Amino acid sequence: MPKEAQRDFIFAVDLDGVVVDYYKAIRPIAAEWLNKDVSELTEDFSYGFAEWGLPKEGELRYDYLHRWAVKQKDIFLNAPPIPGAAYTLRRLSSQRIHIRIVTHRLYVGGLHALAVAQTVQWLEKHHVPYSDLCFLKNKVSIDAHLYIDDSPTNLEAYAANGLNYLIFENSTNRQLKGPRAKNWDEVYDVVMAAAKQS
């Protein structure tokens, strides 16, 4: 395939649960938040962590936990990467794949500047290449040839809009049907195959 054509292949990449191991980082923070031992919080959870006992209302609900994790615990700066993610994105970039980071980290008002700053610092710290960095909720509004995400809501939106997507598998999305990857070696193979066909 000509390199000029491959350069135009846009890979839209979610961060949390795909590149950033948000779930590994939030688990001990949630244990402290809920005054539980971390062993009490299952590693097999659904989106929103209902299994951990987070209530839908009141001072212990998820959006309050999220605010505390960002503001007091610097989660977007300190969370570890998913194994192989940064390396594979560097490999893809070296193959002239256009990396477009697409994340909904502006989830809670009043934290936008902090969330953006921590995100950029984290990407630089882990040497994650990208051409674009997009913060938005409606990810289908972003143009790309292939999307990767772990959120059931986003994945269902990609499917409903006829977009090419890849499920990055974890316990939050096992019930969904569609193309999936369990690790970043599998992601690399899918992206390169898709780029050659575009």
C-alpha positions as CSV (number, residue, x, y, z in Angstrom):
1,M,0.0,0.0,0.0
2,P,1.4,3.5,-0.8
3,K,2.6,5.3,2.3
4,E,0.6,8.4,1.3
5,A,-2.7,6.5,1.4
6,Q,-1.8,4.8,4.7
7,R,-1.1,8.2,6.3
8,D,-4.7,9.2,5.9
9,F,-6.0,6.2,7.9
10,I,-7.4,7.7,11.1
11,F,-7.5,5.5,14.2
12,A,-9.8,7.0,17.0
13,V,-8.6,5.9,20.3
14,D,-10.4,6.1,23.7
15,L,-8.2,6.5,26.7
16,D,-9.8,5.2,29.9
17,G,-10.1,1.4,29.9
18,V,-8.2,1.2,26.5
19,V,-4.9,3.0,26.9
20,V,-5.1,4.1,30.5
21,D,-5.8,1.4,33.1
22,Y,-8.4,3.6,34.8
23,Y,-10.1,0.6,36.4
24,K,-6.9,-0.5,38.2
25,A,-6.3,3.1,39.4
26,I,-9.8,3.8,40.6
27,R,-10.3,0.5,42.5
28,P,-8.0,1.5,45.6
29,I,-9.3,5.0,45.4
30,A,-12.9,3.7,45.5
31,A,-12.0,1.4,48.4
32,E,-10.8,4.4,50.4
33,W,-13.8,6.4,49.4
34,L,-16.2,3.7,50.5
35,N,-14.2,2.8,53.6
36,K,-13.7,-0.8,52.4
37,D,-10.7,-3.0,52.0
38,V,-9.7,-3.1,48.3
39,S,-10.2,-6.9,48.3
40,E,-13.9,-6.3,48.9
41,L,-14.2,-4.6,45.5
42,T,-14.5,-7.2,42.7
43,E,-12.3,-6.9,39.6
44,D,-15.3,-8.2,37.6
45,F,-17.6,-5.2,37.4
46,S,-20.0,-3.5,35.1
47,Y,-19.9,0.1,33.8
48,G,-20.5,2.4,36.7
49,F,-19.2,0.0,39.4
50,A,-22.6,-1.0,40.9
51,E,-20.9,-4.2,42.2
52,W,-18.7,-2.0,44.5
53,G,-21.7,-0.6,46.3
54,L,-21.6,2.9,44.9
55,P,-25.0,4.4,45.4
56,K,-26.9,6.3,42.6
57,E,-27.7,9.2,45.0
58,G,-26.1,11.0,47.8
59,E,-22.5,12.0,48.8
60,L,-21.0,8.6,47.9
61,R,-22.2,8.4,44.3
62,Y,-19.8,8.0,41.3
63,D,-19.6,11.5,40.1
64,Y,-18.4,12.7,43.6
65,L,-15.9,9.8,43.6
66,H,-14.7,10.8,40.2
67,R,-14.2,14.5,41.2
68,W,-12.2,13.4,44.3
69,A,-10.1,11.0,42.2
70,V,-9.2,13.7,39.7
71,K,-8.8,16.6,42.1
72,Q,-7.3,15.0,45.2
73,K,-5.7,11.8,43.8
74,D,-4.5,13.0,40.4
75,I,-5.9,9.8,38.8
76,F,-5.5,11.1,35.2
77,L,-1.8,11.7,35.9
78,N,-1.0,8.7,38.0
79,A,-3.0,5.8,36.5
80,P,-0.9,3.1,34.9
81,P,-1.0,2.4,31.2
82,I,-2.7,-0.7,29.8
83,P,0.1,-3.2,29.0
84,G,1.4,-2.7,25.5
85,A,-0.8,0.3,24.7
86,A,1.8,3.1,24.4
87,Y,4.3,0.8,22.6
88,T,1.7,-0.3,20.1
89,L,0.5,3.2,19.4
90,R,4.2,4.2,18.7
91,R,4.4,1.2,16.3
92,L,1.2,2.3,14.6
93,S,2.4,5.9,14.3
94,S,5.6,4.7,12.8
95,Q,3.5,3.0,10.2
96,R,2.0,6.4,9.4
97,I,-1.3,5.7,11.1
98,H,-3.0,8.9,12.2
99,I,-3.7,8.6,16.0
100,R,-6.7,10.6,17.1
101,I,-7.2,10.4,20.9
102,V,-10.9,10.8,21.7
103,T,-12.0,10.9,25.4
104,H,-14.9,12.1,27.5
105,R,-12.8,13.2,30.5
106,L,-14.7,16.5,30.8
107,Y,-17.3,14.5,32.7
108,V,-17.6,16.7,35.8
109,G,-17.8,20.5,35.7
110,G,-15.2,22.6,37.4
111,L,-12.4,20.1,36.6
112,H,-11.9,20.7,32.9
113,A,-8.5,22.5,33.2
114,L,-7.2,19.9,35.6
115,A,-8.4,17.0,33.5
116,V,-7.0,18.4,30.3
117,A,-3.6,19.2,31.9
118,Q,-3.3,15.8,33.6
119,T,-4.2,14.1,30.3
120,V,-1.6,15.9,28.3
121,Q,1.1,15.3,31.0
122,W,0.2,11.6,31.1
123,L,0.4,11.2,27.3
124,E,3.8,12.8,27.3
125,K,5.0,10.9,30.4
126,H,4.2,7.6,28.6
127,H,5.4,8.7,25.2
128,V,2.0,8.1,23.6
129,P,1.9,9.6,20.1
130,Y,-1.1,11.4,18.7
131,S,-2.0,13.9,16.0
132,D,-5.3,15.1,17.6
133,L,-6.6,15.2,21.1
134,C,-10.4,15.5,21.4
135,F,-12.4,15.9,24.5
136,L,-16.1,15.2,23.9
137,K,-19.0,13.0,24.9
138,N,-20.5,12.3,21.4
139,K,-17.7,10.4,19.9
140,V,-19.5,9.5,16.7
141,S,-19.2,13.1,15.7
142,I,-15.4,12.6,15.2
143,D,-14.3,11.3,11.8
144,A,-12.2,8.2,11.7
145,H,-11.7,5.0,9.8
146,L,-11.7,2.8,12.9
147,Y,-12.7,3.5,16.5
148,I,-11.6,1.6,19.6
149,D,-13.4,1.9,22.9
150,D,-14.5,-0.1,26.0
151,S,-17.7,1.8,26.9
152,P,-20.9,-0.1,26.0
153,T,-22.6,3.2,25.3
154,N,-20.0,4.4,22.8
155,L,-19.7,0.9,21.2
156,E,-23.5,0.7,20.7
157,A,-23.4,4.2,19.2
158,Y,-20.7,3.2,16.7
159,A,-22.7,0.1,15.7
160,A,-25.9,2.1,15.4
161,N,-24.2,4.6,13.1
162,G,-22.6,2.0,10.9
163,L,-19.0,2.9,11.9
164,N,-16.1,0.5,12.0
165,Y,-15.1,-0.1,15.6
166,L,-13.2,-2.5,17.8
167,I,-14.2,-3.5,21.3
168,F,-11.3,-3.4,23.8
169,E,-12.5,-6.2,26.0
170,N,-13.1,-6.0,29.7
171,S,-15.8,-6.9,32.2
172,T,-17.9,-3.9,31.3
173,N,-18.5,-5.0,27.7
174,R,-18.4,-8.8,27.6
175,Q,-22.2,-8.9,26.7
176,L,-21.7,-6.9,23.5
177,K,-21.3,-8.6,20.1
178,G,-18.8,-7.2,17.6
179,P,-15.1,-7.3,16.7
180,R,-13.0,-7.3,19.8
181,A,-9.4,-7.3,21.0
182,K,-8.2,-8.7,24.3
183,N,-4.7,-7.0,24.1
184,W,-2.7,-4.5,22.1
185,D,-1.0,-7.1,20.0
186,E,-4.4,-8.0,18.6
187,V,-5.2,-4.3,18.2
188,Y,-2.1,-3.8,16.1
189,D,-3.1,-6.6,13.7
190,V,-6.6,-5.3,13.3
191,V,-5.5,-1.7,12.6
192,M,-2.9,-2.7,10.1
193,A,-5.2,-5.0,8.3
194,A,-7.9,-2.3,8.2
195,A,-5.4,0.3,7.0
196,K,-4.3,-1.9,4.1
197,Q,-7.9,-2.3,3.0
198,S,-8.8,1.4,3.1
